[in-house]
Amino acid sequence: MDSYGYRPGKSAPDALERTRKRCWNRAWVLDLDIKAFFDTIDHTLLMRAVRKHTSEKWLLLYIQRWLTAPVVMPDGEEAGRTIGTPQGA
């Protein structure tokens, strides 16, 4: 997977060339704008998708806890999380 959006030294023609090579010379490209996607992802939908790939209870519990872990603000206050994923995750 490559990212060509706003990358120094990479352009749309470079992305198309890479896509052609990877897709057996088909001239198409998929462009996605995922602005704020990870800030707004629905926990229920994400967990449903994860359950399609594993039934390991410990893993499901770990992911659920990770998603709902509170955010600790600079002043020490904790804020609950009901949507989105932790920063950098």
C-alpha atoms as one frame of an Amber mdcrd trajectory, in Angstrom:
protein
   0.000   0.000   0.000   1.305   3.418  -0.889   0.251   6.917  -0.008   0.808
   9.593  -2.592  -1.344  12.362  -1.100   0.729  15.354  -0.002   3.981  13.374
  -0.050   7.197  15.118  -1.145   8.473  13.792  -4.435   5.288  11.844  -5.229
   2.582  12.841  -7.660  -0.713  11.657  -9.110   1.073  10.269 -12.207   3.403
   8.317  -9.873   0.352   6.864  -8.103  -1.198   5.864 -11.421   2.014   4.197
 -12.560   2.242   2.185  -9.336  -1.426   1.218  -9.638  -0.976   0.057 -13.227
   1.927  -2.166 -12.206   0.039  -3.624  -9.272  -3.234  -4.112 -11.099  -1.888
  -5.822 -14.193  -1.862  -2.706 -16.329  -5.447  -1.654 -15.628  -5.740   2.125
 -15.813  -7.742   2.909 -12.688  -7.027   4.281  -9.239  -9.030   4.398  -6.035
  -8.891   7.738  -4.243 -10.142   7.930  -0.677 -10.465  10.897   1.625 -10.540
   9.554   5.153 -10.369  12.872   6.983 -11.374  12.305  10.602 -12.233   8.658
   9.864 -10.408   7.322  12.898 -11.855  10.103  15.068 -15.408   9.071  14.221
 -15.301   5.305  13.724 -18.244   3.546  15.360 -17.100   1.054  18.019 -20.026
  -1.301  17.405 -19.305  -1.549  13.678 -15.588  -1.982  14.261 -16.128  -4.767
  16.789 -18.556  -6.484  14.417 -15.839  -6.460  11.751 -13.238  -7.781  14.193
 -15.569 -10.623  15.255 -15.709 -11.761  11.617 -11.970 -12.431  11.818 -11.575
 -13.856  15.320 -13.565 -15.464  18.084 -10.738 -15.230  20.621 -12.436 -13.788
  23.700  -9.229 -12.364  25.145  -8.503 -10.490  21.930 -12.036  -9.107  21.646
 -11.869  -7.955  25.270  -8.471  -6.326  24.732  -9.665  -4.423  21.644 -12.894
  -3.331  23.359 -10.930  -2.024  26.359  -8.456  -0.278  24.098 -11.267   1.447
  22.188 -13.052   2.642  25.326 -10.016   3.592  27.402 -10.549   7.105  28.746
  -8.562  10.057  27.452  -6.475  11.719  30.145  -6.436  15.485  29.633  -3.371
  17.623  30.462  -5.058  18.720  33.704  -5.488  15.070  34.735  -9.220  14.909
  34.035 -10.422  11.724  32.355 -12.890  11.857  29.460 -14.743   8.755  28.327
 -14.625   7.618  24.710 -17.658   6.256  22.843 -16.480   6.745  19.245 -13.115
   6.947  17.522  -9.826   5.215  18.199  -6.982   6.352  20.447  -4.514   8.808
  18.892  -1.847   7.104  16.824  -3.580   3.750  16.985
